[in-house]
């Protein structure tokens, strides 16, 4: 399918789920984000001129239009030649605006990541107006790397990478206020949060019946790919025994790291811990079952070691009106003005959601969240209004210069 691009169009470079899905086992959070955001933007402004240049994916067409968004699968993950050709092709396009929805491993290994950023920089200096939508902004590797010497080396590499990121694009978009601070100085950084999606209406009773969960027990849900920075190993190691309360780990291996031996060892550690604690690990949850887990649970838990990315499971949980439990590392969420206001309006403090990695703290947090359930439900309601699909889509259109 040959397409003529126009000057007022924007081309978005991103990983992208297969046609007909928003979650797929071949993709991670950046793909879900891009598709859900563009669908919301198209709802607000059907004339928004956008084409996605996505990775090649077995089983999906090379070019198609879905929900008003044209998708062209033009580049191959892990191929220097393909990534270089992508940015040369972009330079020849008439479209004046190029956005890269960027996750560290999206293009492949470190050399592919650097090439992608250099490619974006080349578009910027050639006169294109470019945007870098950054999904991960890590403050300090010491939060996730136990070897102090290795953490220092990684921090040096991180600082060089962030230096390149800050210079690669005309404008940068992050998801929370804290990430501006962690990224470092840039003249044009905007905050556009993750949207809270509209969710399918499934009752708790219906969901539990389909999942085989007990009607009157409590279920705490961890959802997402299993990754060291997400702290699921620490949660499992410190999970307390609470009567009629179950932890469900709904997630599997990250497809970007399946061939990594260290990651495979980490997965085995997680599964072994779960077996010892009597915790269910589901593996990858198919998209059709995802609403059941969120509808059926009583609360969602985020045990992340560090605050380096805005959590899609948090947004989905709030969409379902669920209370959330957060590791203390995620306290900086409260620095975002809309979250701070929603907490105040719900008569909550961020401290009411926090726990540390020990059994007593987790037990207290569980008890606290159910004791103040109505306040947590008010918080979720406020956040659904503030970060609705339409609200966030309008913010994105404004930042991109396409106000309706």
C-alpha positions, 0 to 999 in steps of 0.5 A: 500500500503506497501512501502519500504523506503531507506536511501537516501529518505526524508520523509516529515511530513505535512498537505497535500491537497486532491488528485487532488487539491492544495487548499481545505477547510479542509487545510490551508497554510502549505498544499498548500506550501508543495504540490506546493513545492514538485511538483516544486522539482519533475519537476526539479529533477524527481528522488527526493526520497520523501514520505509525511506522511500526516494527515488522511482526510475523502474522500481521500485514505490512500495511493497513488502517485500523480505527482511522490510524494507518499502520506501516510495519517498516522496520525490524527490531535488532537490525542496525541496517533496518533502523538506519533505513527507517530514519533515512526514509523518514527524512525523505517524507513530506511530514514535518512532524515526527514522534518517537514513542521510546522505550529503552529496548524497543529497537533492540540491544543498546547499539540499536537504541543509540542508533535510534536516538542518533536517527531522531537527532538527524531528523531534528537537525535536518529541520523536522519538528521532532518529539521524544515520548519517553517511557522510562526515566531511571534516577539511579541504577543502585535502586535495581542493581545490587553490585555497587561497582556495576551500578556506578558504571550503569549510571555513567552509561545512563547519564550519557544516554540521557544526554543524547535523549535530551539533544535528540528531539525538539520536544520531550514528553514524559508521563509524570512531573517526577520524570522531568526532574530525573531526566535533567534540563531540557527547554521543552519538556511537557507532561502528558499522563497515561490515560485511564481507559474505559473498561468493559463492564463485568461484575466482580461475581461474574469475573470470579465465577469465570476465574474460579475464585472464591466468592467471599475471599480477598484477592490482591492482583499484581499485573504485568510482565515480570521484571526485576525493577517491578519488585515482584520477587521482593513482594513474594519473599515478604508476602504475609499469611492473611486469612482468606487473602490471596495474591495473584501474579498475572503476568509472564516473561518479557518478550524483549528478554526471553533469551537473556540467561540472567533474566531466565534465572530471575524468572525461575526465582520468582516462580520458586518463591511463588510455589513456596508462598502458595501464590498463583502465577498465571503467565501471560494473560490473553487480552480477552481475560484481562478485564476479568482479573481487574474486575474480580480482584479487590485491590491492585498492588505495585511493588516496584523497586524504583519509580522509572515509568508510569504504570499502565496497570495502575491506570487500568486499576483506576479505570476499574475503580480498584484501590491500589497499594504502592511500594514506597518507591512510588511515593513521587506519584503524589508530585503530579498535580492531578494526583495530589488534588485527587488524593486531597479531594478523596481525604487520602494521603499517598502514605495511605497507599504505601508499604515497605518490603516486610510482612508486617508493613504489607499486612498493615497496608492490606488492612488499611486499604480495606478499612478506608475503601470508600476513600480509595474509591473516591480517589479512583473516581477523581482520577478517572475524570482527570485522566479520562481518554478524552482529557488526555487526548486533548492534552496530547493534541495541544502539545503536538500542535493539533488543537481541535 
